[in-house]
């Protein structure tokens, strides 16, 4: 039954069609909406359209948003239902695995497999599987693609089954583009149309994505953000997402970018400013006259980085520039007319000089103040001016090499050459490794750039920085400059369109002359799919424990993410990626030092090869047009011959292969009944991990290469998989046996129970006080055999990073009942709840260290009162019997989350609802 308590249902005539819509101006006759932020208006329309008498959305929820108080701390729950879901394959495969498992489970509970289908458009883009195995040669794209299909045949066969068996589910095959760029260039509707109860309805395009950088779509006025796979699956199955009405931070942009700066420099500046302000859990909305000087691609770059500045979203309004982009990207005239008419009639249209909304807080940036920047060496919010990169490197190097001893043989050699002891020790402390590579002798030093990658959705969607990189390459080639031989160079365009305009501009050939051949259409280096370094380089790094660097145009540079042998990672614009490949080191000031030399020995500086803004703009005008988008997206779901030749099973239910090490029926629904559980206290738990601040999902969730001596490696070898065929953790996310063994196994994670040493290990506390150092997985399995539950203690910002559902799934399968942290990242906290792991927060100013916890304790968590209590008592009992007791906040934030938790998780809740509906 449809409700319309405020009589807002109205009609809109566009393109000869009549659309029903829920009118915000009509509601504005009852409430003053004139100062309501753009994003809040979209939430308000969502509530109007989904009003159901109070079961999920009632009058009071609509009134709460309509009367939104900018300064009020969030305390009111609303239900949000996205219009569609977009998935990438790393996170999408486990979603489809869960849907296949739910088809089996619902049948066992008395329902029908056909009940399990996405109820809203759900599109998966395969972009996370390609790795940079081959680089620097013309056939790199072909060879990497061949290897990708060989490695991922089982996964791709499974996804083809899903495409056939599931309704409302489509797959964009490999070698098409990066999910967020494909979403921006093709999948986004901006305004949706759908038949509802026999009538055509128009409403805002809103989206959940299983990648945290789903926010890129905010650049074109679409409200959406990254969620865990668990929350995405619930949305696909028609479940609204519970959220607190957010605060909205306004970010005013004025002026225009100066000569020599890029959108990347701008976004790194914005990220630093917003991180300093603190916007976790908040919406960010951009406004001001600077918008008219900001191309859509620049807006999308800023929106993309919302996870890095900590916001739920970073949204721009619909305006003339948004329509220009829709035309440029080949959208139909009918769609563009609908977007314009709907935005204007709903008060969602922005004109230059329009009065801005009321905001919870505001920031302001004159675009003219932006300077060339990078970010690093291990966090995206740590912006570094280009002129200060060398100093930044040297400061961080000191910390990383403090315990590195000069090699004895080096000291003795230098003394033998006539040096004295102190001088010899000083020189030996600055080691270099002599290598021979590409038929050249070379020296590797601390700071040598061993990876230079133009990669990731943040920048590869932006013609200005991509063509800027190409023009810089052209200028460098003219002067005879070359990339250093030890640099692994790669170009991962965000879509086929990018390659076409680079070719059309004539600069792809120049990039190739510097080693930047297209290696694949996917995230590659930004997600750790950087592939192996050349053997000579790896040996050189290991020989002297060198601290080497990568420079990439990505959005993430957390420890251990880009490559396990590379300890310093800097985010930069594509032109600067090329520049650092030429320099070959970050131990250089590119604003003053020469980047290279001409054949006759003349110094060449970065300023000599940097293209002007006008030059870049002229090339964009001459090369980027609607025809490129039209031809590349004409058959976007069809795929190439390799894709279409993959055999896949038929049938409503998937036929699981017990021998598969890629796809496995997960254990979440084993022995499940229709009986709903309770939220019980935890007794006698052991501490699995004691962690500090900024433990990311990259630390928790399995990612990157699988080591042969790791629990996951041993598991695969036992099943006849050779190490050469291990593939990556990401590609095996459909197999829980592999993934649980890699949870908390990151080589850079530091468990304070072991004095902070790196690696995924812990202390197992057995009977009679015996302790043993084990991998976290092996310890967890021992505890499971002992019937002992587990807890994790952590510091601030627990779970920041990519929206990886396996960070929660793996935690659950290890037997962790609760995570107690100083603060949580939004998506990961939600994912933990969705998987039945209790998130608890220390009281203000408290943490494990201040309380004297060291991980040796036995833990009780009491007073949960079946989810009714907002606090719990944690009692930590030391081996000598001494007790430490403290109160922790229970972070089940809404009644719906409490209900999900009682069911054992969100998917269990959905299953029981569907099975009950069928039984009735």
Buried (B, 14 or more C-beta within 10 A) or exposed (E): EEBEEBEBBBEBEBBEEEBBBBBBEBBBEEBEBEEBBBBBBBBBBBBBBBBEEEEBBBBEBBBBBBEBEBEEEBEBBBBBBBBBBBBBBBBBBBBBBBBBBBBBBBBEBEBEBBBBBBEBBBBBBBBBBBBBBBBBEEEBBBBBBBBBBEBBBBBBBBBBBBBEBBEBBBBBBBBBBBBBBBBBBBBBBBBBBBEEEEEBBBBBBBBBBBBBBBBBBBBBBBBBBBBBBBBBBBBBBBBBBBBBBBBBBBBBBBBBBBEBBBBBBBBBBBBBBBBEBEBBBBBBBBBBBBBBBBBBBBBBBBBBBBBBBBBBBBBBBBBEBBBEBBBBBBBEEEBBBBBBBBBEBBBBBBEEEBEBBBBBBBBEBBBEEBBBBBBBBBBBBBBBBBBBBBEBBEEBBEEBBEEBEBBEEBBEBBBEEEBEEEEBBEBBBEBBBEBEBEEEEBEBBBBBBBBBBBBBBBBBBBBBBBBBBBBBBBBBBEBEBBBBBBBBBBBBBBBBBBBBBBEBBEBBEBBBBBBBBBBBBBBBBBBBBBBBBBEBBBEBBEBBBBBBBBBBBBBBBBBBBBBBBBBBBBBBBBBBBBBBBBBBBBBBEBBEEBBBEEEEEEEBBBEBBBBEBEBBBEBBEEBBBEEBBEEBBEEBEEBEEBBEEBEBBEEEBBEBBEEBBBBBBBEBBEEBEEEEEEBEBBEEBBBBBBBBBBBBBBBBBBBBBBBBEBBBBBBBBEEEBEEEEBBBBBBBBBBBBBBBBBBBBBBBBBBBBBEEEBBBBBBBBBEEEEEEBBBBBBBBBBBBEEEBBBBBBBBBBBBBBBBBBBBBBBBBBBBBBBBBBBBBBBBBBBBBBBBBBBBBBBEEEBBBEEBEBBBBBBBBBBBBBEBEBEBBBBBBBBEEEEEBEBEBBBBBBBEBBBBBBBBBBBBBBBBBBBBEEBEE
